Amino acid sequence: MKRIRLCRVRSSKPTCLRRSNLIAVSEVITAAATARENSRGAHHRDDHPEAGDLLGSAFTTARSTGGKIEIGHEAVRFSRVRPGESILKEEGVEAPASAV
């Protein structure tokens, strides 16, 4: 990815610092979004339109250290409601034990 210099390297102007931080965060978000190979909710990709296995859901993690961006994945732990369950009580139906 080509770097664009918008401020002097050692500038301490607040606008330069904010701009630098916005660019750094944008690079990490772009790398994390590119690493996803499925679509879910607002995170839709035309090249990967399938949502994938819900039980295999994972959070995308990203870390920028020394200019290098590391992307990882952390499994979603469904602690309150598992996929396909509901915490809403229907008439005559009790909520699942995991939702209580």
VMD Tcl script that builds the backbone (N, CA, C; Angstrom):
set m [mol new atoms 300]
animate dup $m
set s [atomselect $m all]
$s set {name element resname resid chain x y z} {
  {N N MET 1 A 0.837 -1.163 0.000}
  {CA C MET 1 A 0.000 0.000 0.000}
  {C C MET 1 A 0.892 1.240 0.000}
  {N N LYS 2 A 0.629 2.171 -0.877}
  {CA C LYS 2 A 1.440 3.368 -0.985}
  {C C LYS 2 A 1.080 4.361 0.114}
  {N N ARG 3 A 2.075 4.876 0.793}
  {CA C ARG 3 A 1.873 5.875 1.840}
  {C C ARG 3 A 1.834 7.270 1.220}
  {N N ILE 4 A 0.935 8.094 1.729}
  {CA C ILE 4 A 0.803 9.467 1.257}
  {C C ILE 4 A 1.218 10.392 2.392}
  {N N ARG 5 A 2.120 11.302 2.132}
  {CA C ARG 5 A 2.564 12.254 3.151}
  {C C ARG 5 A 1.688 13.486 3.106}
  {N N LEU 6 A 0.951 13.723 4.177}
  {CA C LEU 6 A 0.060 14.873 4.233}
  {C C LEU 6 A 0.583 15.968 5.153}
  {N N CYS 7 A 1.498 15.622 6.037}
  {CA C CYS 7 A 2.076 16.576 6.982}
  {C C CYS 7 A 3.570 16.301 7.096}
  {N N ARG 8 A 4.280 17.286 7.625}
  {CA C ARG 8 A 5.698 17.054 7.881}
  {C C ARG 8 A 5.844 15.931 8.887}
  {N N VAL 9 A 6.907 15.175 8.780}
  {CA C VAL 9 A 7.115 13.980 9.599}
  {C C VAL 9 A 7.035 14.286 11.094}
  {N N ARG 10 A 7.644 15.326 11.566}
  {CA C ARG 10 A 7.689 15.622 12.998}
  {C C ARG 10 A 6.692 16.696 13.416}
  {N N SER 11 A 5.668 16.895 12.651}
  {CA C SER 11 A 4.674 17.916 12.970}
  {C C SER 11 A 3.870 17.518 14.195}
  {N N SER 12 A 3.635 18.471 15.086}
  {CA C SER 12 A 2.819 18.203 16.270}
  {C C SER 12 A 1.489 18.946 16.188}
  {N N LYS 13 A 1.165 19.447 15.009}
  {CA C LYS 13 A -0.118 20.131 14.846}
  {C C LYS 13 A -1.243 19.127 15.087}
  {N N PRO 14 A -2.266 19.522 15.851}
  {CA C PRO 14 A -3.379 18.599 16.121}
  {C C PRO 14 A -4.040 18.063 14.849}
  {N N THR 15 A -4.180 18.890 13.825}
  {CA C THR 15 A -4.829 18.404 12.603}
  {C C THR 15 A -3.978 17.333 11.926}
  {N N CYS 16 A -2.653 17.466 11.977}
  {CA C CYS 16 A -1.776 16.456 11.381}
  {C C CYS 16 A -1.832 15.156 12.173}
  {N N LEU 17 A -1.871 15.266 13.493}
  {CA C LEU 17 A -1.950 14.065 14.327}
  {C C LEU 17 A -3.268 13.341 14.104}
  {N N ARG 18 A -4.371 14.093 14.061}
  {CA C ARG 18 A -5.671 13.469 13.816}
  {C C ARG 18 A -5.702 12.793 12.447}
  {N N ARG 19 A -5.167 13.489 11.451}
  {CA C ARG 19 A -5.147 12.937 10.097}
  {C C ARG 19 A -4.321 11.659 10.049}
  {N N SER 20 A -3.174 11.667 10.703}
  {CA C SER 20 A -2.314 10.476 10.747}
  {C C SER 20 A -3.037 9.311 11.418}
  {N N ASN 21 A -3.723 9.593 12.523}
  {CA C ASN 21 A -4.464 8.544 13.220}
  {C C ASN 21 A -5.614 8.016 12.366}
  {N N LEU 22 A -6.327 8.902 11.682}
  {CA C LEU 22 A -7.424 8.474 10.811}
  {C C LEU 22 A -6.918 7.575 9.689}
  {N N ILE 23 A -5.794 7.926 9.128}
  {CA C ILE 23 A -5.217 7.117 8.047}
  {C C ILE 23 A -4.792 5.753 8.592}
  {N N ALA 24 A -4.144 5.727 9.756}
  {CA C ALA 24 A -3.698 4.464 10.351}
  {C C ALA 24 A -4.884 3.548 10.651}
  {N N VAL 25 A -5.938 4.100 11.245}
  {CA C VAL 25 A -7.127 3.307 11.565}
  {C C VAL 25 A -7.802 2.828 10.286}
  {N N SER 26 A -7.860 3.668 9.275}
  {CA C SER 26 A -8.464 3.284 7.988}
  {C C SER 26 A -7.714 2.122 7.348}
  {N N GLU 27 A -6.402 2.130 7.439}
  {CA C GLU 27 A -5.604 1.036 6.876}
  {C C GLU 27 A -5.901 -0.288 7.587}
  {N N VAL 28 A -6.037 -0.231 8.915}
  {CA C VAL 28 A -6.317 -1.447 9.684}
  {C C VAL 28 A -7.729 -1.954 9.368}
  {N N ILE 29 A -8.707 -1.061 9.297}
  {CA C ILE 29 A -10.079 -1.460 8.978}
  {C C ILE 29 A -10.143 -2.084 7.586}
  {N N THR 30 A -9.454 -1.491 6.630}
  {CA C THR 30 A -9.443 -2.021 5.262}
  {C C THR 30 A -8.808 -3.409 5.221}
  {N N ALA 31 A -7.710 -3.597 5.929}
  {CA C ALA 31 A -7.051 -4.909 5.959}
  {C C ALA 31 A -7.964 -5.960 6.591}
  {N N ALA 32 A -8.654 -5.597 7.679}
  {CA C ALA 32 A -9.557 -6.539 8.344}
  {C C ALA 32 A -10.740 -6.888 7.440}
  {N N ALA 33 A -11.303 -5.900 6.767}
  {CA C ALA 33 A -12.444 -6.145 5.873}
  {C C ALA 33 A -12.034 -7.014 4.692}
  {N N THR 34 A -10.850 -6.797 4.176}
  {CA C THR 34 A -10.354 -7.587 3.048}
  {C C THR 34 A -10.107 -9.039 3.452}
  {N N ALA 35 A -9.751 -9.264 4.715}
  {CA C ALA 35 A -9.466 -10.617 5.201}
  {C C ALA 35 A -10.741 -11.451 5.380}
  {N N ARG 36 A -11.882 -10.792 5.535}
  {CA C ARG 36 A -13.153 -11.531 5.698}
  {C C ARG 36 A -13.492 -12.246 4.406}
  {N N GLU 37 A -13.955 -13.473 4.520}
  {CA C GLU 37 A -14.342 -14.232 3.331}
  {C C GLU 37 A -15.788 -14.695 3.427}
  {N N ASN 38 A -16.626 -13.839 4.041}
  {CA C ASN 38 A -18.053 -14.110 4.080}
  {C C ASN 38 A -18.801 -12.782 4.198}
  {N N SER 39 A -20.107 -12.857 4.135}
  {CA C SER 39 A -20.944 -11.668 4.274}
  {C C SER 39 A -21.896 -11.887 5.435}
  {N N ARG 40 A -22.025 -10.875 6.268}
  {CA C ARG 40 A -22.955 -10.961 7.388}
  {C C ARG 40 A -23.433 -9.558 7.705}
  {N N GLY 41 A -24.741 -9.342 7.669}
  {CA C GLY 41 A -25.309 -8.042 8.005}
  {C C GLY 41 A -24.776 -6.949 7.100}
  {N N ALA 42 A -24.254 -5.895 7.711}
  {CA C ALA 42 A -23.726 -4.762 6.949}
  {C C ALA 42 A -22.379 -5.064 6.316}
  {N N HIS 43 A -21.776 -6.183 6.696}
  {CA C HIS 43 A -20.464 -6.556 6.161}
  {C C HIS 43 A -20.644 -7.444 4.932}
  {N N HIS 44 A -21.136 -6.853 3.855}
  {CA C HIS 44 A -21.406 -7.618 2.637}
  {C C HIS 44 A -20.255 -7.474 1.656}
  {N N ARG 45 A -19.886 -8.591 1.046}
  {CA C ARG 45 A -18.862 -8.587 0.000}
  {C C ARG 45 A -19.440 -9.244 -1.238}
  {N N ASP 46 A -19.350 -8.580 -2.373}
  {CA C ASP 46 A -19.842 -9.148 -3.623}
  {C C ASP 46 A -19.060 -10.394 -4.016}
  {N N ASP 47 A -17.756 -10.424 -3.695}
  {CA C ASP 47 A -16.935 -11.583 -4.066}
  {C C ASP 47 A -17.082 -12.756 -3.088}
  {N N HIS 48 A -17.696 -12.527 -1.940}
  {CA C HIS 48 A -17.984 -13.582 -0.954}
  {C C HIS 48 A -19.396 -13.349 -0.415}
  {N N PRO 49 A -20.432 -13.619 -1.220}
  {CA C PRO 49 A -21.804 -13.271 -0.817}
  {C C PRO 49 A -22.413 -14.193 0.239}
  {N N GLU 50 A -21.871 -15.387 0.435}
  {CA C GLU 50 A -22.450 -16.332 1.397}
  {C C GLU 50 A -22.128 -15.916 2.832}
  {N N ALA 51 A -23.090 -16.144 3.733}
  {CA C ALA 51 A -22.899 -15.778 5.140}
  {C C ALA 51 A -21.962 -16.738 5.863}
  {N N GLY 52 A -21.837 -17.955 5.370}
  {CA C GLY 52 A -20.997 -18.935 6.046}
  {C C GLY 52 A -21.739 -19.581 7.201}
  {N N ASP 53 A -21.095 -20.525 7.845}
  {CA C ASP 53 A -21.674 -21.279 8.945}
  {C C ASP 53 A -21.808 -20.389 10.174}
  {N N LEU 54 A -23.039 -20.243 10.682}
  {CA C LEU 54 A -23.274 -19.385 11.838}
  {C C LEU 54 A -22.563 -19.893 13.083}
  {N N LEU 55 A -22.535 -21.208 13.273}
  {CA C LEU 55 A -21.840 -21.768 14.446}
  {C C LEU 55 A -20.329 -21.564 14.360}
  {N N GLY 56 A -19.824 -21.370 13.158}
  {CA C GLY 56 A -18.395 -21.125 12.970}
  {C C GLY 56 A -18.054 -19.642 12.916}
  {N N SER 57 A -18.967 -18.794 13.397}
  {CA C SER 57 A -18.759 -17.340 13.360}
  {C C SER 57 A -17.508 -16.940 14.133}
  {N N ALA 58 A -16.834 -15.927 13.633}
  {CA C ALA 58 A -15.621 -15.441 14.296}
  {C C ALA 58 A -15.537 -13.926 14.190}
  {N N PHE 59 A -14.974 -13.320 15.220}
  {CA C PHE 59 A -14.657 -11.902 15.184}
  {C C PHE 59 A -13.346 -11.752 14.430}
  {N N THR 60 A -13.240 -10.734 13.616}
  {CA C THR 60 A -11.970 -10.434 12.968}
  {C C THR 60 A -11.215 -9.497 13.897}
  {N N THR 61 A -9.992 -9.862 14.222}
  {CA C THR 61 A -9.161 -9.015 15.064}
  {C C THR 61 A -8.045 -8.417 14.208}
  {N N ALA 62 A -7.627 -7.233 14.562}
  {CA C ALA 62 A -6.562 -6.567 13.805}
  {C C ALA 62 A -5.661 -5.810 14.762}
  {N N ARG 63 A -4.378 -5.856 14.472}
  {CA C ARG 63 A -3.399 -5.143 15.295}
  {C C ARG 63 A -2.336 -4.566 14.376}
  {N N SER 64 A -2.017 -3.316 14.622}
  {CA C SER 64 A -0.959 -2.665 13.862}
  {C C SER 64 A 0.218 -2.429 14.804}
  {N N THR 65 A 1.337 -3.040 14.486}
  {CA C THR 65 A 2.537 -2.897 15.306}
  {C C THR 65 A 3.712 -2.571 14.401}
  {N N GLY 66 A 4.316 -1.446 14.636}
  {CA C GLY 66 A 5.487 -1.062 13.847}
  {C C GLY 66 A 5.215 -0.974 12.354}
  {N N GLY 67 A 4.000 -0.557 11.994}
  {CA C GLY 67 A 3.669 -0.416 10.581}
  {C C GLY 67 A 3.200 -1.691 9.914}
  {N N LYS 68 A 3.252 -2.822 10.645}
  {CA C LYS 68 A 2.797 -4.103 10.098}
  {C C LYS 68 A 1.421 -4.409 10.678}
  {N N ILE 69 A 0.477 -4.791 9.814}
  {CA C ILE 69 A -0.877 -5.101 10.255}
  {C C ILE 69 A -1.049 -6.617 10.342}
  {N N GLU 70 A -1.454 -7.087 11.520}
  {CA C GLU 70 A -1.687 -8.514 11.735}
  {C C GLU 70 A -3.193 -8.741 11.872}
  {N N ILE 71 A -3.725 -9.671 11.093}
  {CA C ILE 71 A -5.147 -9.994 11.118}
  {C C ILE 71 A -5.316 -11.374 11.733}
  {N N GLY 72 A -6.284 -11.504 12.625}
  {CA C GLY 72 A -6.586 -12.793 13.248}
  {C C GLY 72 A -8.087 -12.991 13.330}
  {N N HIS 73 A -8.479 -14.135 13.853}
  {CA C HIS 73 A -9.895 -14.450 14.004}
  {C C HIS 73 A -10.098 -15.095 15.365}
  {N N GLU 74 A -11.158 -14.689 16.052}
  {CA C GLU 74 A -11.478 -15.217 17.371}
  {C C GLU 74 A -12.907 -15.740 17.334}
  {N N ALA 75 A -13.095 -16.987 17.707}
  {CA C ALA 75 A -14.421 -17.613 17.657}
  {C C ALA 75 A -15.421 -16.852 18.519}
  {N N VAL 76 A -16.644 -16.728 18.013}
  {CA C VAL 76 A -17.726 -16.108 18.775}
  {C C VAL 76 A -18.226 -17.137 19.782}
  {N N ARG 77 A -18.296 -16.725 21.057}
  {CA C ARG 77 A -18.838 -17.606 22.096}
  {C C ARG 77 A -20.288 -17.183 22.335}
  {N N PHE 78 A -21.202 -18.046 21.971}
  {CA C PHE 78 A -22.620 -17.754 22.151}
  {C C PHE 78 A -22.991 -18.088 23.595}
  {N N SER 79 A -22.958 -17.098 24.478}
  {CA C SER 79 A -23.148 -17.356 25.899}
  {C C SER 79 A -24.595 -17.186 26.363}
  {N N ARG 80 A -25.383 -16.419 25.648}
  {CA C ARG 80 A -26.771 -16.195 26.070}
  {C C ARG 80 A -27.771 -16.931 25.189}
  {N N VAL 81 A -27.651 -16.750 23.890}
  {CA C VAL 81 A -28.578 -17.369 22.955}
  {C C VAL 81 A -27.766 -17.968 21.820}
  {N N ARG 82 A -27.987 -19.244 21.563}
  {CA C ARG 82 A -27.283 -19.913 20.463}
  {C C ARG 82 A -28.033 -19.654 19.166}
  {N N PRO 83 A -27.368 -19.753 18.029}
  {CA C PRO 83 A -28.047 -19.550 16.749}
  {C C PRO 83 A -29.275 -20.446 16.622}
  {N N GLY 84 A -30.369 -19.840 16.191}
  {CA C GLY 84 A -31.616 -20.576 16.027}
  {C C GLY 84 A -32.516 -20.545 17.248}
  {N N GLU 85 A -32.007 -20.095 18.396}
  {CA C GLU 85 A -32.812 -19.992 19.614}
  {C C GLU 85 A -33.362 -18.573 19.738}
  {N N SER 86 A -34.277 -18.390 20.670}
  {CA C SER 86 A -34.859 -17.081 20.913}
  {C C SER 86 A -35.003 -16.868 22.410}
  {N N ILE 87 A -34.886 -15.645 22.864}
  {CA C ILE 87 A -35.135 -15.335 24.271}
  {C C ILE 87 A -36.554 -14.807 24.452}
  {N N LEU 88 A -37.281 -14.665 23.350}
  {CA C LEU 88 A -38.659 -14.196 23.411}
  {C C LEU 88 A -39.581 -15.356 23.737}
  {N N LYS 89 A -40.461 -15.138 24.675}
  {CA C LYS 89 A -41.410 -16.177 25.044}
  {C C LYS 89 A -42.590 -16.143 24.080}
  {N N GLU 90 A -42.876 -17.285 23.493}
  {CA C GLU 90 A -44.060 -17.411 22.662}
  {C C GLU 90 A -45.156 -18.018 23.518}
  {N N GLU 91 A -46.372 -17.815 23.119}
  {CA C GLU 91 A -47.488 -18.342 23.878}
  {C C GLU 91 A -47.375 -19.859 24.008}
  {N N GLY 92 A -47.280 -20.339 25.259}
  {CA C GLY 92 A -47.198 -21.771 25.494}
  {C C GLY 92 A -45.804 -22.352 25.339}
  {N N VAL 93 A -44.793 -21.533 25.027}
  {CA C VAL 93 A -43.425 -22.023 24.834}
  {C C VAL 93 A -42.504 -21.296 25.783}
  {N N GLU 94 A -41.707 -22.047 26.518}
  {CA C GLU 94 A -40.753 -21.451 27.449}
  {C C GLU 94 A -39.460 -21.063 26.717}
  {N N ALA 95 A -38.795 -20.052 27.232}
  {CA C ALA 95 A -37.497 -19.659 26.679}
  {C C ALA 95 A -36.490 -20.757 26.962}
  {N N PRO 96 A -35.508 -20.982 26.082}
  {CA C PRO 96 A -34.492 -22.019 26.324}
  {C C PRO 96 A -33.697 -21.725 27.591}
  {N N ALA 97 A -33.212 -22.764 28.250}
  {CA C ALA 97 A -32.470 -22.622 29.508}
  {C C ALA 97 A -31.240 -21.741 29.320}
  {N N SER 98 A -30.616 -21.775 28.140}
  {CA C SER 98 A -29.411 -20.965 27.915}
  {C C SER 98 A -29.717 -19.480 27.876}
  {N N ALA 99 A -30.989 -19.104 27.714}
  {CA C ALA 99 A -31.363 -17.690 27.612}
  {C C ALA 99 A -31.782 -17.114 28.946}
  {N N VAL 100 A -31.892 -17.947 29.971}
  {CA C VAL 100 A -32.369 -17.478 31.263}
  {C C VAL 100 A -31.208 -17.114 32.136}
}
mol reanalyze $m
mol bondsrecalc $m
mol representation Tube
mol addrep $m
